[in-house]
């Protein structure tokens, strides 16, 4: 058996040789991999098997959760996120946690298709959600490794929507370039490099099968802010905070707040704790050195080396740059702009939320006009500032 494996390995020399000079190829949509090109345009993710009433209920719930019930722009982008890497057993850890380790492409495309259905829009009017006829939803994906924005199903868009998308490309390209320059130093890249050169360097990292750290993922995450955008506008958060735009004035029954505190807040906690545990207890709760990983059974797990038990958690390369820990293990701080009664109502209704708070796994703060109050032991305590 070993002789066969050694002999067969010669056939992979050409493929391995490609890693010596990684290509600058853009991301290829994973859900279409292996599908002949002639079928790709007609194979699209979409929601099937639902009656119109169920579709309308789904669309209404999503729009309400996003606070998007009026003032629709002519072009609305629904942008998911996903990573790009090669030969990476932990690739799912760089994709969307709320999508179960997948990219957000399928969700974004399915939702855009749903919201572009004329029958769904007509029924939404009965719920006072009026989407103008000239509004078009476009699904897109943010490649977090190369910081590129890719649009989907543009061939279905009317000419006016396609023209708006084309005009938007310069704005998106400039924004993506700014983000790449912000992230470049953490990857030992020159932030002053020409735009095309920096992009190609990141694409090579994404296509390099020997690259153990294509991007930093969510290393450094520390907080979740659920508040109107003006609360964090202009603040330098260094990419360490999850932001969710929320206006309590448009959530009279606190149903959206309940959804945010029982879904995004819990997902953010899971992500935060995965990084926290892998940093604080890397032997038991981390997966060790990625260079030594051997994949077991395709998707079962990894060994570190050729023995021992399956390793869980994040690899050292996702947390440490070789000289220092990049992730600072802090328990997630959640800051919410909502009435005290509404927040306490959600805490009292959901045992899992109350347990996380009462046992100190989450730190909860609430905006009260110009001050911050901290939730502890069932009460609220003002933030005390002391001179240094």
Rosetta blueprint (number, residue, H / E / L):
1 X L
2 X H
3 X H
4 X H
5 X H
6 X H
7 X H
8 X H
9 X H
10 X H
11 X H
12 X H
13 X H
14 X H
15 X H
16 X H
17 X H
18 X H
19 X H
20 X H
21 X H
22 X L
23 X L
24 X L
25 X L
26 X L
27 X L
28 X L
29 X L
30 X H
31 X H
32 X H
33 X L
34 X L
35 X L
36 X L
37 X H
38 X H
39 X H
40 X H
41 X L
42 X L
43 X L
44 X L
45 X L
46 X L
47 X L
48 X L
49 X L
50 X L
51 X L
52 X H
53 X H
54 X H
55 X H
56 X H
57 X H
58 X H
59 X H
60 X H
61 X H
62 X H
63 X H
64 X H
65 X H
66 X L
67 X L
68 X L
69 X L
70 X L
71 X L
72 X L
73 X L
74 X L
75 X E
76 X E
77 X E
78 X E
79 X E
80 X E
81 X E
82 X E
83 X L
84 X L
85 X L
86 X L
87 X L
88 X L
89 X L
90 X L
91 X H
92 X H
93 X H
94 X H
95 X L
96 X E
97 X H
98 X H
99 X H
100 X L
101 X L
102 X E
103 X L
104 X L
105 X H
106 X H
107 X H
108 X H
109 X H
110 X H
111 X H
112 X H
113 X H
114 X H
115 X H
116 X L
117 X L
118 X H
119 X H
120 X H
121 X H
122 X H
123 X H
124 X H
125 X H
126 X H
127 X H
128 X L
129 X L
130 X L
131 X L
132 X L
133 X L
134 X L
135 X L
136 X E
137 X E
138 X E
139 X E
140 X E
141 X E
142 X E
143 X E
144 X L
145 X L
146 X L
147 X L
148 X E
149 X E
150 X E
151 X E
152 X L
153 X L
154 X H
155 X H
156 X H
157 X L
158 X L
159 X H
160 X H
161 X H
162 X H
163 X H
164 X H
165 X H
166 X H
167 X H
168 X H
169 X H
170 X H
171 X H
172 X H
173 X H
174 X H
175 X H
176 X H
177 X H
178 X H
179 X H
180 X H
181 X H
182 X H
183 X H
184 X H
185 X H
186 X H
187 X H
188 X L
189 X L
190 X L
191 X L
192 X L
193 X L
194 X L
195 X H
196 X H
197 X H
198 X H
199 X H
200 X H
201 X H
202 X H
203 X H
204 X H
205 X H
206 X H
207 X L
208 X L
209 X L
210 X L
211 X L
212 X L
213 X L
214 X L
215 X L
216 X L
217 X L
218 X L
219 X L
220 X L
221 X L
222 X L
223 X E
224 X E
225 X E
226 X E
227 X E
228 X L
229 X H
230 X H
231 X H
232 X L
233 X L
234 X L
235 X L
236 X L
237 X L
238 X L
239 X L
240 X L
241 X E
242 X E
243 X E
244 X E
245 X E
246 X L
247 X L
248 X H
249 X H
250 X H
251 X L
252 X L
253 X L
254 X L
255 X H
256 X H
257 X H
258 X H
259 X H
260 X H
261 X H
262 X H
263 X L
264 X H
265 X H
266 X H
267 X H
268 X H
269 X H
270 X H
271 X H
272 X H
273 X H
274 X H
275 X H
276 X H
277 X H
278 X H
279 X H
280 X H
281 X L
282 X H
283 X H
284 X H
285 X H
286 X L
287 X L
288 X E
289 X L
290 X H
291 X H
292 X H
293 X E
294 X E
295 X E
296 X E
297 X L
298 X L
299 X L
300 X L
301 X E
302 X E
303 X E
304 X E
305 X L
306 X L
307 X E
308 X E
309 X E
310 X E
311 X E
312 X L
313 X L
314 X L
315 X E
316 X H
317 X H
318 X H
319 X L
320 X E
321 X L
322 X L
323 X L
324 X L
325 X E
326 X L
327 X L
328 X L
329 X L
330 X L
331 X L
332 X L
333 X E
334 X E
335 X E
336 X E
337 X L
338 X L
339 X L
340 X H
341 X H
342 X H
343 X H
344 X H
345 X H
346 X H
347 X H
348 X H
349 X H
350 X L
351 X H
352 X H
353 X H
354 X H
355 X H
356 X H
357 X H
358 X H
359 X L
360 X L
361 X L
362 X L
363 X E
364 X E
365 X E
366 X E
367 X E
368 X E
369 X L
370 X L
371 X E
372 X E
373 X E
374 X E
375 X E
376 X E
377 X L
378 X L
379 X E
380 X E
381 X E
382 X E
383 X L
384 X L
385 X L
386 X L
387 X L
388 X L
